[in-house]
């Protein structure tokens, strides 16, 4: 049998004092807007400190398969490519480096070379604009040479490449 003299055990049945302290504080539109602006400013300051994202291959390097006596010709032709990409929703630096290196190798083949040696690159990813577009500046330098060994078809020091996660779309 249920006694009405016992204190309420259900959380729905509470004293008037408890129900007053448990009520949510009503928020007004100006207060909410002010909080959103403060949050947005603090997150944008954090983003500004992170950018530009820099990565580099370091000192000029040649792929290990191209090292050794007589593997590459003594004559080397310096090549350089510097580009700005506009990428939306993310940045895949490894893919951009492969693109630039592939085009440099085609240029080297037009002058009679078949490998790239003494390679190095730098990459700067600038903070995205409101529409999610990143500016990516890449500089790739290498020397074209002749070799009896095939070119490895891959940029050096790809492990150093820092990217922005997301599905990258190159728009310019």
NUTOR-810696 format. One record per residue (C-alpha): residue in three letters; x, y negated, z. Coordinates in steps of 0.25 Angstrom, whole numbers, plus 5000, padded with zeros to 4 digits. Example, Ala and Ser with C-alpha at 12.3 -4.5 7.8 and 13.67 -1.06 7.14 Angstrom:
<sites>
+--------+------+------+------+
: residu :   px :   py :   pz :
+--------+------+------+------+
:    ALA : 5049 : 5018 : 5031 :
:    SER : 5055 : 5004 : 5029 :
+--------+------+------+------+
</sites>
This chain:
<sites>
+--------+------+------+------+
: residu :   px :   py :   pz :
+--------+------+------+------+
:    UNK : 5000 : 5000 : 5000 :
:    UNK : 5005 : 4986 : 4997 :
:    UNK : 5006 : 4976 : 5008 :
:    UNK : 5004 : 4961 : 5004 :
:    UNK : 5012 : 4957 : 5016 :
:    UNK : 5025 : 4961 : 5011 :
:    UNK : 5035 : 4952 : 5004 :
:    UNK : 5034 : 4953 : 4989 :
:    UNK : 5044 : 4962 : 4983 :
:    UNK : 5041 : 4959 : 4968 :
:    UNK : 5050 : 4948 : 4962 :
:    UNK : 5038 : 4943 : 4955 :
:    UNK : 5031 : 4940 : 4968 :
:    UNK : 5040 : 4930 : 4976 :
:    UNK : 5038 : 4919 : 4985 :
:    UNK : 5035 : 4905 : 4980 :
:    UNK : 5049 : 4900 : 4985 :
:    UNK : 5056 : 4911 : 4977 :
:    UNK : 5048 : 4908 : 4964 :
:    UNK : 5052 : 4893 : 4965 :
:    UNK : 5067 : 4896 : 4965 :
:    UNK : 5066 : 4907 : 4954 :
:    UNK : 5059 : 4898 : 4944 :
:    UNK : 5068 : 4894 : 4932 :
:    UNK : 5072 : 4879 : 4932 :
:    UNK : 5064 : 4873 : 4920 :
:    UNK : 5074 : 4868 : 4909 :
:    UNK : 5071 : 4855 : 4901 :
:    UNK : 5075 : 4854 : 4887 :
:    UNK : 5086 : 4843 : 4889 :
:    UNK : 5093 : 4851 : 4899 :
:    UNK : 5093 : 4863 : 4890 :
:    UNK : 5098 : 4855 : 4878 :
:    UNK : 5109 : 4849 : 4887 :
:    UNK : 5114 : 4863 : 4892 :
:    UNK : 5114 : 4868 : 4877 :
:    UNK : 5122 : 4856 : 4873 :
:    UNK : 5132 : 4859 : 4884 :
:    UNK : 5133 : 4873 : 4881 :
:    UNK : 5136 : 4870 : 4866 :
:    UNK : 5146 : 4860 : 4869 :
:    UNK : 5154 : 4869 : 4878 :
:    UNK : 5154 : 4880 : 4868 :
:    UNK : 5158 : 4871 : 4857 :
:    UNK : 5170 : 4866 : 4866 :
:    UNK : 5174 : 4881 : 4868 :
:    UNK : 5173 : 4883 : 4853 :
:    UNK : 5182 : 4871 : 4850 :
:    UNK : 5193 : 4876 : 4859 :
:    UNK : 5193 : 4890 : 4851 :
:    UNK : 5195 : 4883 : 4837 :
:    UNK : 5202 : 4883 : 4829 :
:    UNK : 5205 : 4898 : 4829 :
:    UNK : 5219 : 4900 : 4825 :
:    UNK : 5226 : 4913 : 4820 :
:    UNK : 5239 : 4916 : 4813 :
:    UNK : 5248 : 4927 : 4808 :
:    UNK : 5260 : 4921 : 4814 :
:    UNK : 5273 : 4921 : 4807 :
:    UNK : 5274 : 4925 : 4792 :
:    UNK : 5273 : 4941 : 4791 :
:    UNK : 5274 : 4951 : 4780 :
:    UNK : 5266 : 4964 : 4781 :
:    UNK : 5275 : 4976 : 4787 :
:    UNK : 5273 : 4984 : 4774 :
:    UNK : 5280 : 4973 : 4766 :
:    UNK : 5293 : 4973 : 4775 :
:    UNK : 5306 : 4980 : 4771 :
:    UNK : 5317 : 4979 : 4761 :
:    UNK : 5313 : 4976 : 4747 :
:    UNK : 5298 : 4977 : 4750 :
:    UNK : 5295 : 4963 : 4746 :
:    UNK : 5302 : 4954 : 4736 :
:    UNK : 5312 : 4943 : 4741 :
:    UNK : 5304 : 4932 : 4733 :
:    UNK : 5292 : 4927 : 4740 :
:    UNK : 5282 : 4917 : 4736 :
:    UNK : 5275 : 4909 : 4747 :
:    UNK : 5260 : 4908 : 4747 :
:    UNK : 5250 : 4900 : 4755 :
:    UNK : 5235 : 4899 : 4756 :
:    UNK : 5227 : 4890 : 4766 :
:    UNK : 5212 : 4890 : 4766 :
:    UNK : 5200 : 4886 : 4774 :
:    UNK : 5188 : 4895 : 4775 :
:    UNK : 5175 : 4892 : 4779 :
:    UNK : 5169 : 4904 : 4787 :
:    UNK : 5155 : 4905 : 4793 :
:    UNK : 5151 : 4914 : 4805 :
:    UNK : 5165 : 4919 : 4808 :
:    UNK : 5179 : 4920 : 4802 :
:    UNK : 5186 : 4932 : 4798 :
:    UNK : 5201 : 4928 : 4797 :
:    UNK : 5206 : 4941 : 4793 :
:    UNK : 5197 : 4941 : 4780 :
:    UNK : 5201 : 4927 : 4777 :
:    UNK : 5216 : 4930 : 4778 :
:    UNK : 5214 : 4943 : 4769 :
:    UNK : 5207 : 4934 : 4759 :
:    UNK : 5218 : 4923 : 4758 :
:    UNK : 5229 : 4934 : 4758 :
:    UNK : 5222 : 4941 : 4747 :
:    UNK : 5222 : 4929 : 4739 :
:    UNK : 5236 : 4926 : 4742 :
:    UNK : 5241 : 4940 : 4737 :
:    UNK : 5233 : 4938 : 4724 :
:    UNK : 5241 : 4925 : 4722 :
:    UNK : 5254 : 4932 : 4726 :
:    UNK : 5251 : 4943 : 4715 :
:    UNK : 5249 : 4932 : 4705 :
:    UNK : 5263 : 4927 : 4707 :
:    UNK : 5269 : 4942 : 4706 :
:    UNK : 5269 : 4945 : 4721 :
:    UNK : 5262 : 4957 : 4727 :
:    UNK : 5263 : 4955 : 4743 :
:    UNK : 5262 : 4944 : 4753 :
:    UNK : 5273 : 4943 : 4763 :
:    UNK : 5277 : 4933 : 4774 :
:    UNK : 5262 : 4930 : 4777 :
:    UNK : 5256 : 4921 : 4788 :
:    UNK : 5242 : 4915 : 4790 :
:    UNK : 5235 : 4905 : 4800 :
:    UNK : 5220 : 4903 : 4802 :
:    UNK : 5212 : 4893 : 4809 :
:    UNK : 5197 : 4894 : 4811 :
:    UNK : 5190 : 4881 : 4815 :
:    UNK : 5178 : 4880 : 4823 :
:    UNK : 5165 : 4883 : 4816 :
:    UNK : 5155 : 4872 : 4812 :
:    UNK : 5141 : 4873 : 4817 :
:    UNK : 5137 : 4881 : 4804 :
:    UNK : 5147 : 4892 : 4809 :
:    UNK : 5158 : 4889 : 4798 :
:    UNK : 5172 : 4890 : 4802 :
:    UNK : 5184 : 4884 : 4795 :
:    UNK : 5195 : 4894 : 4793 :
:    UNK : 5209 : 4889 : 4789 :
:    UNK : 5219 : 4900 : 4784 :
:    UNK : 5233 : 4898 : 4779 :
:    UNK : 5240 : 4910 : 4774 :
:    UNK : 5254 : 4911 : 4769 :
:    UNK : 5262 : 4922 : 4763 :
:    UNK : 5273 : 4925 : 4753 :
:    UNK : 5271 : 4933 : 4740 :
:    UNK : 5281 : 4943 : 4737 :
:    UNK : 5283 : 4956 : 4728 :
:    UNK : 5283 : 4970 : 4735 :
:    UNK : 5283 : 4984 : 4732 :
:    UNK : 5274 : 4987 : 4744 :
:    UNK : 5259 : 4983 : 4742 :
:    UNK : 5253 : 4971 : 4750 :
:    UNK : 5246 : 4975 : 4762 :
:    UNK : 5234 : 4966 : 4758 :
:    UNK : 5232 : 4960 : 4772 :
:    UNK : 5236 : 4948 : 4779 :
:    UNK : 5246 : 4949 : 4790 :
:    UNK : 5243 : 4947 : 4805 :
:    UNK : 5228 : 4949 : 4804 :
:    UNK : 5227 : 4952 : 4819 :
:    UNK : 5230 : 4938 : 4821 :
:    UNK : 5218 : 4933 : 4814 :
:    UNK : 5207 : 4927 : 4823 :
:    UNK : 5193 : 4927 : 4818 :
:    UNK : 5179 : 4922 : 4821 :
:    UNK : 5169 : 4933 : 4823 :
:    UNK : 5157 : 4933 : 4813 :
:    UNK : 5154 : 4936 : 4799 :
:    UNK : 5162 : 4927 : 4791 :
:    UNK : 5157 : 4920 : 4779 :
:    UNK : 5167 : 4912 : 4771 :
:    UNK : 5160 : 4900 : 4765 :
:    UNK : 5172 : 4892 : 4760 :
+--------+------+------+------+
</sites>
